Amino acid sequence: MVLPQKKSSKALLDAQLELWHHTFGFVKSMALKSALDLRIPDAINDHGCAATLSQIVAKVTLHPSKLHCLRRLMRVLTATGIFSAHCSEDTGEEVYGLTPASHLLVGNDNLNSITPFLSLMLDSVMVSPFHDLSKWLQLELPDPSLFEVTHGQPGWDMLRSNPTFGVLFNEGMTADSKFITDIIIKEGSDLFQGINSLIDVAGGLGGAAHAISEAFPHLECSVLELPHAVANAPTGTKVKYISGDMFESIPLANAIFLKWALHDWDDDKCVKILKNCRKAIPSRDEGGKVIIVDIVVGAGQSDLKNNEVQALFDLFVMNINGIERDEKEWKRLFFEAGFSDYKITPVLGVR
């Protein structure tokens, strides 16, 4: 029999601190959501990227009686690295500034803003299912997704039944596509060499396709989407919108572009999509290719934050029965779909 060793007070308090750090982690997310809703990054940016509390208040919608509450919100946002803070030598007031992270939250004319995407991720529709996670884990497979257990309908159906959420989703995906595609074009422009046509499968409103079309004017870019999405697509652009279903067939093109399309589906459905991609492109010798933008768990930079975010995001997409895959899992899908080779190019950090 092994008797438990008596732990020191410090060890007990350190253990408590670790648990508190996890328990109150949601406060960080909600503090960030409040900053986005109040447009605090824009308020600071409008003052030359450095603003006092009173200057922020003048720009945001806040009741005067909540000034001291805003100070406490900013304390969390500076402690967690969203904003910087220093004391003014002239007035003694706290001056808040933008960090590399919060520069990505500035709206207005900032083409790199990912605020719409984060607003989607932090919306109550996306967050509330996790209150039911333990209940969902007790259900036998196959079962409704975690999202469906909470909301009574699959996420894809809610895009149509809840127009407000549908707009939020499209804006979020468009912003993320623009942000990430600009980096792909900068760091991996060779991917788009030697091809004349490209189809962005499940490309939403065409954020990625538009960025690619602008960077490579010779490319004929199209978006394949479901009919309800095509009905809301922008008009008067070079990008063509094709109504269809990737599970049925994909139009012919030199290259197929799949951004965050495969992680939403189980292996069987992914293989079906990939087989349709293979039918749609020329042979490898003729320059045909499938470009997949998705997480490869364990690939790229290896550090604690990267590994943690990958694990968190994998659990997040489990919300809709999605999954993030490691290289062995991706390889199995590719070969089962009939492809003989693949190349992983880690240029997108955590994904």
Secondary structure as UniProt FT lines:
FT   HELIX           9..23
FT   HELIX           25..38
FT   HELIX           40..46
FT   TURN            47..49
FT   STRAND          50..52
FT   HELIX           53..59
FT   HELIX           64..66
FT   HELIX           67..79
FT   TURN            80..81
FT   STRAND          83..87
FT   TURN            89..91
FT   STRAND          94..98
FT   HELIX           100..103
FT   TURN            104..105
FT   TURN            108..109
FT   TURN            111..112
FT   HELIX           115..121
FT   HELIX           124..127
FT   HELIX           128..132
FT   HELIX           133..137
FT   HELIX           146..151
FT   HELIX           155..161
FT   HELIX           163..187
FT   HELIX           189..192
FT   TURN            193..194
FT   STRAND          197..201
FT   TURN            204..206
FT   HELIX           207..215
FT   TURN            217..218
FT   STRAND          220..225
FT   HELIX           227..231
FT   STRAND          240..243
FT   TURN            246..248
FT   STRAND          255..259
FT   HELIX           262..264
FT   HELIX           267..280
FT   HELIX           284..286
FT   STRAND          289..293
FT   STRAND          296..297
FT   HELIX           304..317
FT   HELIX           318..320
FT   STRAND          325..326
FT   HELIX           327..336
FT   TURN            337..338
FT   TURN            349..350
//
